[in-house]
Amino acid sequence: MEDLFALEEWRRRSPDVPDGPWLKDFGSFKLRGEGKYPKTFLLKGQAAQGQNIE
């Protein structure tokens, strides 16, 4: 649940993301997107490509 709350808080801050592929790690899952749109949720340990954002 903590990671889901972290996702909600992160989205509320309207984060700056790159125009191309990006990746945000929340611990138990990763959110992968492209430009301003989130595209895929990945489980911990699944490989992902994209610029890692803080």
Distance bins in CASP14 RR format, pairs under 12 A and 6 or more apart:
PFRMAT RR
TARGET T0000
AUTHOR 0000-0000-0000
RMODE 2
METHOD distances of the structure
MODEL  1
1 7 0 0 0 0 0 1 0 0 0 0 0
1 8 0 0 0 0 0 1 0 0 0 0 0
1 26 0 0 0 0 0 1 0 0 0 0 0
1 28 0 0 0 0 1 0 0 0 0 0 0
1 29 0 0 0 0 0 1 0 0 0 0 0
2 8 0 0 0 0 0 1 0 0 0 0 0
2 9 0 0 0 0 0 1 0 0 0 0 0
2 26 0 0 0 0 1 0 0 0 0 0 0
2 27 0 0 0 0 1 0 0 0 0 0 0
2 28 0 0 0 0 1 0 0 0 0 0 0
2 29 0 0 0 0 0 1 0 0 0 0 0
3 9 0 0 0 0 0 1 0 0 0 0 0
3 10 0 0 0 0 0 1 0 0 0 0 0
3 24 0 0 0 0 0 1 0 0 0 0 0
3 25 0 0 0 0 1 0 0 0 0 0 0
3 26 1 0 1 0 0 0 0 0 0 0 0
3 27 1 0 1 0 0 0 0 0 0 0 0
3 28 1 0 1 0 0 0 0 0 0 0 0
3 29 1 0 0 1 0 0 0 0 0 0 0
3 30 0 0 0 0 0 1 0 0 0 0 0
3 31 0 0 0 0 0 1 0 0 0 0 0
3 41 0 0 0 0 0 1 0 0 0 0 0
3 43 0 0 0 0 0 1 0 0 0 0 0
3 44 0 0 0 0 1 0 0 0 0 0 0
4 10 0 0 0 0 0 1 0 0 0 0 0
4 11 0 0 0 0 0 1 0 0 0 0 0
4 26 0 0 0 0 1 0 0 0 0 0 0
4 27 0 0 0 0 0 1 0 0 0 0 0
4 28 0 0 0 0 1 0 0 0 0 0 0
4 29 0 0 0 0 1 0 0 0 0 0 0
4 31 0 0 0 0 0 1 0 0 0 0 0
4 41 0 0 0 0 0 1 0 0 0 0 0
5 11 0 0 0 0 0 1 0 0 0 0 0
5 12 0 0 0 0 0 1 0 0 0 0 0
5 26 0 0 0 0 1 0 0 0 0 0 0
5 28 0 0 0 0 0 1 0 0 0 0 0
6 12 0 0 0 0 0 1 0 0 0 0 0
6 13 0 0 0 0 0 1 0 0 0 0 0
6 15 0 0 0 0 0 1 0 0 0 0 0
6 24 0 0 0 0 1 0 0 0 0 0 0
6 25 0 0 0 0 0 1 0 0 0 0 0
6 26 1 0 1 0 0 0 0 0 0 0 0
6 27 0 0 0 0 1 0 0 0 0 0 0
6 28 0 0 0 0 1 0 0 0 0 0 0
6 29 0 0 0 0 0 1 0 0 0 0 0
6 31 0 0 0 0 0 1 0 0 0 0 0
7 13 0 0 0 0 0 1 0 0 0 0 0
7 15 0 0 0 0 0 1 0 0 0 0 0
7 24 0 0 0 0 1 0 0 0 0 0 0
7 25 0 0 0 0 0 1 0 0 0 0 0
7 26 1 0 1 0 0 0 0 0 0 0 0
7 27 0 0 0 0 0 1 0 0 0 0 0
7 28 0 0 0 0 0 1 0 0 0 0 0
7 29 0 0 0 0 1 0 0 0 0 0 0
7 30 0 0 0 0 0 1 0 0 0 0 0
7 31 1 0 0 1 0 0 0 0 0 0 0
7 38 0 0 0 0 1 0 0 0 0 0 0
7 41 0 0 0 0 1 0 0 0 0 0 0
8 26 0 0 0 0 0 1 0 0 0 0 0
8 31 0 0 0 0 0 1 0 0 0 0 0
9 15 0 0 0 0 0 1 0 0 0 0 0
9 24 0 0 0 0 0 1 0 0 0 0 0
9 26 0 0 0 0 0 1 0 0 0 0 0
10 16 0 0 0 0 0 1 0 0 0 0 0
10 17 0 0 0 0 0 1 0 0 0 0 0
10 24 1 0 0 1 0 0 0 0 0 0 0
10 25 0 0 0 0 0 1 0 0 0 0 0
10 26 1 0 0 1 0 0 0 0 0 0 0
10 31 0 0 0 0 1 0 0 0 0 0 0
10 38 0 0 0 0 0 1 0 0 0 0 0
10 53 0 0 0 0 1 0 0 0 0 0 0
10 54 0 0 0 0 1 0 0 0 0 0 0
11 17 0 0 0 0 0 1 0 0 0 0 0
11 24 0 0 0 0 1 0 0 0 0 0 0
11 26 0 0 0 0 0 1 0 0 0 0 0
11 31 0 0 0 0 1 0 0 0 0 0 0
11 36 0 0 0 0 0 1 0 0 0 0 0
11 38 0 0 0 0 1 0 0 0 0 0 0
13 24 0 0 0 0 0 1 0 0 0 0 0
13 54 0 0 0 0 0 1 0 0 0 0 0
14 36 0 0 0 0 1 0 0 0 0 0 0
15 22 0 0 0 0 1 0 0 0 0 0 0
15 24 1 0 0 1 0 0 0 0 0 0 0
15 31 0 0 0 0 0 1 0 0 0 0 0
15 33 0 0 0 0 0 1 0 0 0 0 0
15 35 0 0 0 0 0 1 0 0 0 0 0
15 36 0 0 0 0 1 0 0 0 0 0 0
15 38 0 0 0 0 0 1 0 0 0 0 0
15 53 1 0 0 1 0 0 0 0 0 0 0
15 54 0 0 0 0 1 0 0 0 0 0 0
16 22 0 0 0 0 0 1 0 0 0 0 0
16 24 0 0 0 0 0 1 0 0 0 0 0
16 35 0 0 0 0 0 1 0 0 0 0 0
16 36 0 0 0 0 1 0 0 0 0 0 0
16 51 0 0 0 0 0 1 0 0 0 0 0
16 53 0 0 0 0 1 0 0 0 0 0 0
16 54 0 0 0 0 1 0 0 0 0 0 0
17 23 0 0 0 0 1 0 0 0 0 0 0
17 24 0 0 0 0 1 0 0 0 0 0 0
17 31 0 0 0 0 0 1 0 0 0 0 0
17 32 0 0 0 0 0 1 0 0 0 0 0
17 33 1 0 0 1 0 0 0 0 0 0 0
17 34 0 0 0 0 1 0 0 0 0 0 0
17 35 1 0 1 0 0 0 0 0 0 0 0
17 36 1 0 0 1 0 0 0 0 0 0 0
17 37 0 0 0 0 1 0 0 0 0 0 0
17 38 0 0 0 0 1 0 0 0 0 0 0
17 39 0 0 0 0 0 1 0 0 0 0 0
17 50 0 0 0 0 0 1 0 0 0 0 0
17 51 0 0 0 0 1 0 0 0 0 0 0
17 52 0 0 0 0 0 1 0 0 0 0 0
17 53 1 0 0 1 0 0 0 0 0 0 0
17 54 0 0 0 0 0 1 0 0 0 0 0
18 24 0 0 0 0 0 1 0 0 0 0 0
18 33 0 0 0 0 1 0 0 0 0 0 0
18 34 0 0 0 0 1 0 0 0 0 0 0
18 35 1 0 0 1 0 0 0 0 0 0 0
18 36 0 0 0 0 1 0 0 0 0 0 0
18 50 0 0 0 0 1 0 0 0 0 0 0
18 51 1 0 1 0 0 0 0 0 0 0 0
18 52 0 0 0 0 0 1 0 0 0 0 0
18 53 1 0 0 1 0 0 0 0 0 0 0
19 33 0 0 0 0 0 1 0 0 0 0 0
19 34 0 0 0 0 1 0 0 0 0 0 0
19 35 1 0 1 0 0 0 0 0 0 0 0
19 36 0 0 0 0 1 0 0 0 0 0 0
19 37 0 0 0 0 0 1 0 0 0 0 0
19 50 0 0 0 0 0 1 0 0 0 0 0
19 51 0 0 0 0 1 0 0 0 0 0 0
20 32 0 0 0 0 0 1 0 0 0 0 0
20 33 0 0 0 0 1 0 0 0 0 0 0
20 34 1 0 1 0 0 0 0 0 0 0 0
20 35 1 0 1 0 0 0 0 0 0 0 0
20 36 0 0 0 0 1 0 0 0 0 0 0
20 37 0 0 0 0 0 1 0 0 0 0 0
20 39 0 0 0 0 0 1 0 0 0 0 0
20 49 0 0 0 0 0 1 0 0 0 0 0
20 50 1 0 0 1 0 0 0 0 0 0 0
20 51 1 0 0 1 0 0 0 0 0 0 0
20 53 0 0 0 0 0 1 0 0 0 0 0
21 31 0 0 0 0 0 1 0 0 0 0 0
21 32 1 0 0 1 0 0 0 0 0 0 0
21 33 1 0 0 1 0 0 0 0 0 0 0
21 34 1 0 1 0 0 0 0 0 0 0 0
21 35 1 0 0 1 0 0 0 0 0 0 0
21 37 0 0 0 0 0 1 0 0 0 0 0
21 38 0 0 0 0 0 1 0 0 0 0 0
21 39 0 0 0 0 1 0 0 0 0 0 0
21 40 0 0 0 0 0 1 0 0 0 0 0
21 48 0 0 0 0 1 0 0 0 0 0 0
21 49 1 0 0 1 0 0 0 0 0 0 0
21 50 1 1 0 0 0 0 0 0 0 0 0
21 51 1 0 0 1 0 0 0 0 0 0 0
21 52 0 0 0 0 0 1 0 0 0 0 0
21 53 0 0 0 0 0 1 0 0 0 0 0
22 30 0 0 0 0 0 1 0 0 0 0 0
22 31 0 0 0 0 1 0 0 0 0 0 0
22 32 1 0 0 1 0 0 0 0 0 0 0
22 33 1 0 1 0 0 0 0 0 0 0 0
22 34 1 0 0 1 0 0 0 0 0 0 0
22 35 1 0 0 1 0 0 0 0 0 0 0
22 36 0 0 0 0 1 0 0 0 0 0 0
22 37 0 0 0 0 0 1 0 0 0 0 0
22 38 0 0 0 0 1 0 0 0 0 0 0
22 39 0 0 0 0 1 0 0 0 0 0 0
22 40 0 0 0 0 0 1 0 0 0 0 0
22 48 0 0 0 0 1 0 0 0 0 0 0
22 49 0 0 0 0 1 0 0 0 0 0 0
22 50 1 0 1 0 0 0 0 0 0 0 0
22 51 1 0 1 0 0 0 0 0 0 0 0
22 52 1 0 0 1 0 0 0 0 0 0 0
22 53 1 0 1 0 0 0 0 0 0 0 0
22 54 0 0 0 0 0 1 0 0 0 0 0
23 29 0 0 0 0 0 1 0 0 0 0 0
23 30 1 0 1 0 0 0 0 0 0 0 0
23 31 1 0 0 1 0 0 0 0 0 0 0
23 32 1 0 1 0 0 0 0 0 0 0 0
23 33 1 0 0 1 0 0 0 0 0 0 0
23 34 0 0 0 0 0 1 0 0 0 0 0
23 35 0 0 0 0 0 1 0 0 0 0 0
23 38 0 0 0 0 0 1 0 0 0 0 0
23 39 0 0 0 0 0 1 0 0 0 0 0
23 40 0 0 0 0 1 0 0 0 0 0 0
23 41 0 0 0 0 0 1 0 0 0 0 0
23 42 0 0 0 0 1 0 0 0 0 0 0
23 46 0 0 0 0 0 1 0 0 0 0 0
23 47 0 0 0 0 0 1 0 0 0 0 0
23 48 1 0 1 0 0 0 0 0 0 0 0
23 49 1 0 0 1 0 0 0 0 0 0 0
23 50 1 0 1 0 0 0 0 0 0 0 0
23 51 1 0 0 1 0 0 0 0 0 0 0
23 52 1 0 1 0 0 0 0 0 0 0 0
23 53 1 0 0 1 0 0 0 0 0 0 0
23 54 0 0 0 0 0 1 0 0 0 0 0
24 30 1 0 0 1 0 0 0 0 0 0 0
24 31 1 0 1 0 0 0 0 0 0 0 0
24 32 1 0 0 1 0 0 0 0 0 0 0
24 33 0 0 0 0 1 0 0 0 0 0 0
24 38 0 0 0 0 1 0 0 0 0 0 0
24 39 0 0 0 0 0 1 0 0 0 0 0
24 40 0 0 0 0 0 1 0 0 0 0 0
24 41 0 0 0 0 0 1 0 0 0 0 0
24 42 0 0 0 0 0 1 0 0 0 0 0
24 48 0 0 0 0 1 0 0 0 0 0 0
24 50 0 0 0 0 0 1 0 0 0 0 0
24 51 0 0 0 0 1 0 0 0 0 0 0
24 52 1 0 0 1 0 0 0 0 0 0 0
24 53 1 0 1 0 0 0 0 0 0 0 0
24 54 0 0 0 0 1 0 0 0 0 0 0
25 31 0 0 0 0 1 0 0 0 0 0 0
25 32 0 0 0 0 1 0 0 0 0 0 0
25 41 0 0 0 0 0 1 0 0 0 0 0
25 42 0 0 0 0 1 0 0 0 0 0 0
25 43 0 0 0 0 0 1 0 0 0 0 0
25 44 0 0 0 0 1 0 0 0 0 0 0
25 45 0 0 0 0 1 0 0 0 0 0 0
25 46 0 0 0 0 0 1 0 0 0 0 0
25 48 0 0 0 0 1 0 0 0 0 0 0
25 50 0 0 0 0 0 1 0 0 0 0 0
25 52 1 0 0 1 0 0 0 0 0 0 0
25 53 0 0 0 0 1 0 0 0 0 0 0
25 54 0 0 0 0 1 0 0 0 0 0 0
26 32 0 0 0 0 0 1 0 0 0 0 0
26 38 0 0 0 0 0 1 0 0 0 0 0
26 41 0 0 0 0 1 0 0 0 0 0 0
26 42 0 0 0 0 0 1 0 0 0 0 0
26 43 0 0 0 0 0 1 0 0 0 0 0
26 44 0 0 0 0 1 0 0 0 0 0 0
26 53 0 0 0 0 0 1 0 0 0 0 0
26 54 0 0 0 0 0 1 0 0 0 0 0
27 41 0 0 0 0 0 1 0 0 0 0 0
27 42 0 0 0 0 0 1 0 0 0 0 0
27 43 0 0 0 0 0 1 0 0 0 0 0
27 44 1 0 0 1 0 0 0 0 0 0 0
27 45 0 0 0 0 1 0 0 0 0 0 0
27 46 0 0 0 0 0 1 0 0 0 0 0
28 41 0 0 0 0 0 1 0 0 0 0 0
28 42 0 0 0 0 0 1 0 0 0 0 0
28 43 1 0 0 1 0 0 0 0 0 0 0
28 44 1 0 1 0 0 0 0 0 0 0 0
28 45 0 0 0 0 0 1 0 0 0 0 0
28 46 0 0 0 0 0 1 0 0 0 0 0
29 38 0 0 0 0 0 1 0 0 0 0 0
29 40 0 0 0 0 0 1 0 0 0 0 0
29 41 1 0 1 0 0 0 0 0 0 0 0
29 42 1 0 0 1 0 0 0 0 0 0 0
29 43 1 0 0 1 0 0 0 0 0 0 0
29 44 1 0 0 1 0 0 0 0 0 0 0
29 45 0 0 0 0 1 0 0 0 0 0 0
29 46 0 0 0 0 1 0 0 0 0 0 0
29 48 0 0 0 0 0 1 0 0 0 0 0
30 38 0 0 0 0 0 1 0 0 0 0 0
30 39 0 0 0 0 0 1 0 0 0 0 0
30 40 0 0 0 0 1 0 0 0 0 0 0
30 41 1 0 0 1 0 0 0 0 0 0 0
30 42 1 0 1 0 0 0 0 0 0 0 0
30 43 1 0 0 1 0 0 0 0 0 0 0
30 44 1 0 0 1 0 0 0 0 0 0 0
30 45 0 0 0 0 1 0 0 0 0 0 0
30 46 1 0 0 1 0 0 0 0 0 0 0
30 47 0 0 0 0 1 0 0 0 0 0 0
30 48 1 0 1 0 0 0 0 0 0 0 0
30 49 0 0 0 0 0 1 0 0 0 0 0
30 50 0 0 0 0 0 1 0 0 0 0 0
30 52 0 0 0 0 1 0 0 0 0 0 0
30 53 0 0 0 0 0 1 0 0 0 0 0
31 37 0 0 0 0 0 1 0 0 0 0 0
31 38 1 0 1 0 0 0 0 0 0 0 0
31 39 0 0 0 0 1 0 0 0 0 0 0
31 40 1 0 0 1 0 0 0 0 0 0 0
31 41 1 0 0 1 0 0 0 0 0 0 0
31 42 1 0 0 1 0 0 0 0 0 0 0
31 43 0 0 0 0 0 1 0 0 0 0 0
31 46 0 0 0 0 0 1 0 0 0 0 0
31 48 0 0 0 0 1 0 0 0 0 0 0
31 50 0 0 0 0 0 1 0 0 0 0 0
31 52 0 0 0 0 0 1 0 0 0 0 0
31 53 0 0 0 0 1 0 0 0 0 0 0
32 38 1 0 0 1 0 0 0 0 0 0 0
32 39 1 0 1 0 0 0 0 0 0 0 0
32 40 1 0 1 0 0 0 0 0 0 0 0
32 41 1 0 0 1 0 0 0 0 0 0 0
32 42 1 0 0 1 0 0 0 0 0 0 0
32 43 0 0 0 0 0 1 0 0 0 0 0
32 46 0 0 0 0 1 0 0 0 0 0 0
32 47 0 0 0 0 0 1 0 0 0 0 0
32 48 1 0 1 0 0 0 0 0 0 0 0
32 49 1 0 0 1 0 0 0 0 0 0 0
32 50 1 0 0 1 0 0 0 0 0 0 0
32 51 0 0 0 0 0 1 0 0 0 0 0
32 52 0 0 0 0 0 1 0 0 0 0 0
32 53 0 0 0 0 0 1 0 0 0 0 0
33 39 1 0 1 0 0 0 0 0 0 0 0
33 40 1 0 0 1 0 0 0 0 0 0 0
33 41 0 0 0 0 0 1 0 0 0 0 0
33 42 0 0 0 0 0 1 0 0 0 0 0
33 48 0 0 0 0 1 0 0 0 0 0 0
33 49 0 0 0 0 0 1 0 0 0 0 0
33 50 0 0 0 0 1 0 0 0 0 0 0
33 51 0 0 0 0 1 0 0 0 0 0 0
33 52 0 0 0 0 0 1 0 0 0 0 0
33 53 0 0 0 0 1 0 0 0 0 0 0
34 40 0 0 0 0 1 0 0 0 0 0 0
34 48 0 0 0 0 0 1 0 0 0 0 0
34 49 0 0 0 0 0 1 0 0 0 0 0
34 50 0 0 0 0 1 0 0 0 0 0 0
34 51 0 0 0 0 0 1 0 0 0 0 0
35 50 0 0 0 0 0 1 0 0 0 0 0
35 51 0 0 0 0 0 1 0 0 0 0 0
35 53 0 0 0 0 0 1 0 0 0 0 0
38 53 0 0 0 0 0 1 0 0 0 0 0
39 48 0 0 0 0 0 1 0 0 0 0 0
39 49 0 0 0 0 0 1 0 0 0 0 0
39 50 0 0 0 0 0 1 0 0 0 0 0
40 46 0 0 0 0 1 0 0 0 0 0 0
40 47 0 0 0 0 0 1 0 0 0 0 0
40 48 1 0 0 1 0 0 0 0 0 0 0
40 49 0 0 0 0 0 1 0 0 0 0 0
40 50 0 0 0 0 0 1 0 0 0 0 0
41 48 0 0 0 0 0 1 0 0 0 0 0
42 48 1 0 1 0 0 0 0 0 0 0 0
42 49 0 0 0 0 0 1 0 0 0 0 0
42 50 0 0 0 0 0 1 0 0 0 0 0
END
